[in-house]
């Protein structure tokens, strides 16, 4: 990838063949965002994702009626640059490895607008993103990032530089981010609107707090903005010809020696601090053999993918919750939630090349489900009748 072309020539300029015209980038990008077709597509995406209400309490199902009455005025205020986004509602969600992550929930109206912006901006920025960037991009996934790391390991890159960006989404510098966005977005109305979203504020326990740093996780625009900012880091790594994979703020750089790893870790830490003003969490960052590192919930042992011990512990903890005998729900509801979780977990961790625990897990899960039935049946008479219905012999059913 040619770094100079990606930073000096905006899409639609000389040499660009993607079909984005120069006027669209300068003056008419907001019209593209507000086009009827784009907004309808944004609404369909927001609707499919569901999600909780923002600070105004509006639910997804309430939006169509609200939009029929208010969207023309909202659209005009966006066009004129008068629109003011509402603050996000902050909630704390548990992290897989312990602790909590702050999630900012915009209102439904702002989610639709952010999604409309992202749909227009993604075709402008995404084609120039690094091939080693996988997070929140079309036709790319965490599995692709894991496969790339596995391929690099097999090629002899067995030392990992595992960098942890300290609370990345809370520490994004707005000025640096907006300068990155402005390289390709010239519509001042759209730039101003994005700036307003960054500074909209956060509602925490009924107290409005300013957002002088960061881009709240939870909005449709946040992942794209993160990739735009961290693309400078990707280009720096590419310029140094490093093997790496990045998924949002999760980064793993692969080298061949401990000495090279320490040198890369030190120089990248300096680069992130000075150029992007992003602090590195030294306690969680390391240079180590790939077998000792975790990336996107997986480890790499004997050059093969397997789920990490922490991910497996989280899985068993969640299964215990879903099969807890004190959870007073019907078995149909329990099976629905259990099935959703198991399908999601296997859809992600099913690419593991380590299968030994599967049979033991199957037996353990069946046993826990049987315990749920046993408690639900309660009385001895009910237990015997159900066992007989399942084909158990009368004597065995009575003795059980």
Buried (B, 14 or more C-beta within 10 A) or exposed (E): BEBEEBBEBBBBBEEBEEEBEBEBBBEEBBBBBBEEEBBEBBBEBBBEEEBEBBBBEBEBEEBEEBBEEEBEEBBEEBBEEEBEBBBBBBBEEEEBEEEEBBBBBBBBBBBBBBBBBBBBBBEBBBEBBBEBBBBBBEEBBBBBBBBBBBBBBEEEBBBBBBBBBBBBBBBBBBEBBBEBBEBBBBBBBBBEBBBEBBEBBBBBEEEEEEBEBBBBBBBBBBBBBBBBBBBBBBBBBBEEEBBBBBBBBBBBBBBEEEEBBBBBBEEBBEBBEEEBBBBBEEEEBBBEEBEEBBBBBBBBEEEBBBBBEBBBEBBEEBBEEBBBEEEEBEEEEBBEBBEEBBEEBEEBBEBBEBEEBEEEBEEBBEEBBEEBBEEBBEEEEEBBEBBBEEEBEEEEBEEE
